[in-house]
Structure formats: C-alpha cells, structure tokens
Amino acid sequence: MGFNLILTFQNVIPVELISFTAFPQNNSVNLNWQTATETNNQGFAIERKQVFSQQSSAGNEEWNAIGFVNGNGTTTESQSYSFVDKNISSGIYKYRLKQIDYDGT
C-alpha cells in the first residue's frame, strides 16, 4: 500500500506544529504529530481524501472528517498526538489536521 503525506498551512494557528507523519500498517494508517506550544487548543479534526489522479484534481474525493483528537488547551510543553485510520482500502490518500480553538474557530 502506498501513501502520500501533504501538509498545507493556510493560516497562522495557535499551535506550533513540530511534526506530522503517517505510517501504513496492514489496512490502517497511523498518524502521529507533535506540537511545541499550544494556545486555546480544544483539539484536532482529522480529515482524509482519496486521490485517484496525481496529475489533476478530477476524480478526487472531497475532504472527509474521520476523527477528532482532544488538545491540551494552553501549554508551553511539547505534546504528542496519534490517530489510527482503520480498515482503509488500497489507494493514495491525503491527510490533514484542522486545529479547533475552544470558541470553535
């Protein structure tokens, strides 16, 4: 099973992300990320989409919410997080994190 990990940062968020990795294992993908600091962090929405064509966006799925991991509020200590995407079919997938503040932004 192959996989691609693409990170996109669209806005400055109140979390200093150190790393975001993905490891395939059997029919699952283990996602792991680490933060250096967090401010007002309720948690992370995990999203996935399957990519059918590397050359264009035609035929690609939309982003789908697949889980949520609670954050650690406000901290200056490094935090580690993980999520397992289970029972996925063979294919090419993209993953992204959406950090959510306590006010929902």
N, C-alpha and C positions, 0 to 999 in steps of 0.2 A: 504494500500500500504506500503510495507517495503522498506527500503533503507539501504545501507552501505556506509560509507564515509571512503575512504582510501587515506591517504596523503603519497606521495613519494617525497623525496627530492633527486635529482640526482646530482646536482652541487650547489656550492655556488652562490647565485644570489644577485644582488644589491638591494634586498628588504628584510627587516626584517619583516617576517610574524608573527603576533601575534595570529591570529585565522582564522579558515576556518570551517564553519558549513553549514549544509544542513537541511532544514525543508520541509517535504512533506505537500502539501495542495491541496486537491482535485486532479486534474490531472496535477499539477505543482510541481516543487521543487524550493524553494527559497534558493539560495546560498548567503552567506554573509561571507566576510573576512575583516580583518583589518591589517594594516601594522603599524610598529613603525617608520621606516625610509624608504626612497626611494632614489635611485641614478640613474639618467638617465632612468627613467621608462616611456616608451611610453604607456604601458598598459598590460593587461592580456588576453590571449587567453583562453577561457573556452572550455574544452573537456569532452566528455562523452562516456562511452561504457556500453552496457548492458551485464550482466553476466548471463549465463544460467546454469552454474555449478560452485558451490563453491569449489568443490574438484579438479577441473582441469581447464586448460585454453581451453580445447576442446569445441567447440561450442560457444565460447565467441566472441562477436563482436570486431572489431578494435576500437581504439580511433577515435572519430569524432569531428571536430570543430563545436561548436554550438553557439559561440558568441565571442564578444570582448568587453572589458570594458577599457576605457581610463584611464591611470595612471596620476600621478601628478608630473612627471619629477623628480626633486631632491628636497626633503623636509626632515626636521628632525621632522616634526609634524605628529602625528598619523592620518591615513586616513582610512575611511571606504568605502567599496565597496559592491555592490549587483548585482545579476543577477537572473532572473526568467526563468527557463526551463519550457516552457508551453506545454500543450497538450501531455504529455507522457503517454504511456501505462503502465499498471501494470507490475511490474517486479523488478529486482535487478539491480541497476546502480552504476557505479563508476564515480566520477568526478575528474578532475584535472585542475590546473591552470598552464599556461606557461607564465612566465613573459617575456616581449619583451622589449629590450632596443631600443633607437632611431636609432641605427645602424642595427637593425634587429636581433641581437643575443638574 
